Amino acid sequence: MENVVPGTLQRLRAADIIRMAGLTAASLGQEYCRLGAVHDTQRQGGRISGIVDVAHTISTQVTHLADDPEPGEEGGLRRYPVEVEIQSATTWQCSCPCSSTTSIPCAHAAALLYQWLARPATFVNPMETVKVAPAEIARSTTSSAPATHEPMRKEATPASKPTRPFSAARATVNIRGPLPLTGIDDILTQMGLSDLRAIAREYELVPNGMNKQQLIDAILEKLKQPEAVRHVAATLEKPQRQLLAALTLAGGALTDDDLRGLFERFSLGQPAQFQNVLTALQHKGLLFRTSLNSSAQQRIGLSGALLDVGWYVPGEVRTALRVTVPVASYDVQQSGVAEADAPIILQREPYQLLTDLLLVARALDSYRLVYDDEWREHNAPFQSTRTLGSLPSEGLTQIPPPADMPTNSLLTALQAAVPRSAAFLRFAVRLLHQADILHKDDGGTPYLRALPNVAQLLLGPARAEIAHDLFELWLTQSSYEDLFALQEESVRLRCRATAHNHPLIRPGELDAENSEARQALLALLAQAPSKQWMSFSSFARFVYRLNPLFLQKRQKLFTSPHWWVESEDGRVLRPNVLGDWQRAEMRYLTRLLTGPLHWWGICDIACTPDGRLLAFSLTPTADKLLHEGKASEPLATQDAHNLAEMLDIVDEDKILITSSVQSWSLIELMETFTEAAGVYEGRLRYRLTPKALSAAMSRGQHPEHLLEALRHVASHRSHQDDPLARLEAQLGRWTANYGRVRIYTGVTLLETADPTVMRELAATTALNNNIVQSIQPSLLILNKPGAKQITDELKRHGQPPLIHDRDSYAAE
């Protein structure tokens, strides 16, 4: 009777997990389960248990970093032993180290429950002994362990190898859509013998004398041969070929309704011809009808069976056909008849984003944070600066701004030092926060701090790998700021609300919606040709035909959507109508190309003088970021004349260097021997101080390397640089005095019993104005007039100090 599954576990559905855990925790738990993070699962009666291995993630909020792993953490992997007991439909008992609440399941408990729904046979009885071969153990461990993440250590010095403060996992750019519940071999097993023989004949196989299993093995072997698949695809008629290509670009799997809509939007034939096209593709083994597992439906609990019936193109077929996005070429040279009509070409240098990120990080280093009420107040004007018409308040409200949006005061201060657009600065600040390159002061003070090795991280030898990791972080962990920014396009975002006018939709749902839309578009761009100017209007029309609901994909599953886009007059914009799609989804696509993708250097853009996007072209950087081309590159060499133009020495306190990859050799020297002092007039600022120079010499560095570089740069200047000569003289004096000790005699020392008494003296006397040097918190060197003044003040307060005269402590 111990092996009998209780009714509470038998009746468990995905909707129950969402109801008890909430949509955010359930969605995250479903993702853990999909990634294979749940293992060592057991069941005893109505209690299930297991271990959830979760890789480190970087929160969008400013977090503190721990130097040592937490309990249950191995390297970049955190291990959560979880137990869940379902006593009734409304009473659950959960145990997880991440939560002290036992009645509400956390994300790890939700992952365990989703694992039970997907693979109940893997939950073994702990009382039984299961013998597994060592080879099976190794294979299971290899296939189910998620990728680890490298922790960041903030104590890394600029001279050390840069540690990576963000995810090192490789996230491929793909479309997150429905997936088949079984593999192609299981799909073939469920087909009839006559259908298998028909497919075998298409691949020039002789089915006579073969049983069903032999036919399946022969067909699978043919599908693994790209030439055989391409030979069969070449026999397709035009509508069949076009539908197969569109389905492949849409992700390779669609439900019946979605595929029918795809057929109609591309005008591939009459509705009566739709079934004939599908039948022809089935007979050639290029398309199969099977059960699909919709992740979106699982997350919101709309499908009781957790599956839909749809159409699936096997991965072997997609790999063999290599379908690319059809584009219309655009001639940027002949597009404007008159010179005034010529398009404006905007290009980005490789790694230009990293140089701008370095400027932003240095400019915000030591920035004092505003209070929470100021944060909300400064964000309010960003929602809209115009009247959007009357807003009915019964059950409806506007979507609030994301919590990670920078304040207007921060952007104003940042824009004064780094002259960039407000949209770019919001993007840069958010990315630096996500990567924890820019974080709140660990000491508890309301200041932002940048990593001390930020220059080496962003511009050093590993910059190609760092750029790829930052891109993956932006791609997979983002807020819904891109959605919220649509309100600048004469539209507004609305959602349903409670009786107290609080939004029913959670920020995590919008984050996931925005992230999936972004990944869908990037997966499509990854299939487009590079180094070719493409007409934006034709590309946008193709996106509309392929997937008009990419921005509100989950909302089509609801009878009444949770959020939507409205025009200024309150009319709901419907994505299935081209005119409405152009006012919302097309503008989202425009902002993505002209904003983040252009800033990343993925595409160059051609715009009209009034800013309308005409065309875009994918750059070599797109191949590196979208196709896993992440190998590190050697540093580019630069002649001394160009380096001289990048260096400007005003005085010892103001050494300015242009932030660029080409000036890395100079920046590296300044990072080693000088002190970073923020940003001045859009350039990195450094100052020469005895402390920074002494620290460098203590690490074995000699300033002669800095002097040689400065002299080499000065020799290529056309005029005599007096500040450079003064800087060279100062370096020489400090270097000559390094290691020497100067002994002072006849000084006045003030010593207290503890630092508390010293603070009281500073508050009641003029102590702070007479300090020469602080030896330790309870011992100071004072100037002689100040010592007499403080002695008189203490006597007037009735606290005469104990005075030791010179004779008692004179040198022998």
Sequence and secondary structure as in RCSB ss.txt:
>XXXX:A:sequence
MENVVPGTLQRLRAADIIRMAGLTAASLGQEYCRLGAVHDTQRQGGRISGIVDVAHTISTQVTHLADDPEPGEEG
GLRRYPVEVEIQSATTWQCSCPCSSTTSIPCAHAAALLYQWLARPATFVNPMETVKVAPAEIARSTTSSAPATHE
PMRKEATPASKPTRPFSAARATVNIRGPLPLTGIDDILTQMGLSDLRAIAREYELVPNGMNKQQLIDAILEKLKQ
PEAVRHVAATLEKPQRQLLAALTLAGGALTDDDLRGLFERFSLGQPAQFQNVLTALQHKGLLFRTSLNSSAQQRI
GLSGALLDVGWYVPGEVRTALRVTVPVASYDVQQSGVAEADAPIILQREPYQLLTDLLLVARALDSYRLVYDDEW
REHNAPFQSTRTLGSLPSEGLTQIPPPADMPTNSLLTALQAAVPRSAAFLRFAVRLLHQADILHKDDGGTPYLRA
LPNVAQLLLGPARAEIAHDLFELWLTQSSYEDLFALQEESVRLRCRATAHNHPLIRPGELDAENSEARQALLALL
AQAPSKQWMSFSSFARFVYRLNPLFLQKRQKLFTSPHWWVESEDGRVLRPNVLGDWQRAEMRYLTRLLTGPLHWW
GICDIACTPDGRLLAFSLTPTADKLLHEGKASEPLATQDAHNLAEMLDIVDEDKILITSSVQSWSLIELMETFTE
AAGVYEGRLRYRLTPKALSAAMSRGQHPEHLLEALRHVASHRSHQDDPLARLEAQLGRWTANYGRVRIYTGVTLL
ETADPTVMRELAATTALNNNIVQSIQPSLLILNKPGAKQITDELKRHGQPPLIHDRDSYAAE
>XXXX:A:secstr
 TTS  HHHHT  HHHHHHHH HHHHHHHHHHHHTT EEEEEEETTEEEEEEEEE    SS     SS  TTEET
TEEEEEEEEEE SSS EEEEBTTBS SSS  HHHHHHHHHHHH GGG B TTS     HHHHHHHHHHH      
   TT  TTS     S            EESS HHHHHHTS HHHHHHHHHHTT   TT  HHHHHHHHHHHHT 
HHHHHHHHTTS HHHHHHHHHHHHTTSEEEHHHHHHHHHHTT S GGGHHHHHHHHHHTTS EEEEEE HHHHHH
T  TTS EEEEE  HHHHHHH       B  TTTS SSGGGS EEE   TTHHHHHHHHHHHHHTT B   HHHH
HHHHHHHH SS       SSEEE    TT   HHHHHHHHHHS   HHHHHHHHHHHHHTTSEEE TTS SBEEE
 TTHHHHHHSTTHHHHHHHHHHHHHHS  THHHHGGGGGTEEEEEEB TTS BSS HHHHHHHHHHHHHHHHHHH
TTS SSS EEHHHHHHHHHHH TTSSSTGGGGSSS SEEEEETTS B  TTSHHHHHHTHHHHHHHHHHTHHHHT
TSEEEEE TT  EEEEEE HHHHHHHS            HHHHHHHEEEEETTEEEE  SSTTHHHHHHHHHHSE
EEEEETTEEEEE  HHHHHHHHHTT  THHHHHHHHHHHTTSSS  HHHHHHHHHHHHHHHHTT      S EEE
E SSHHHHHHHHHHSSGGGGEEEEEETTEEEE HHHHHHHHHHHHHTT       TGGG   
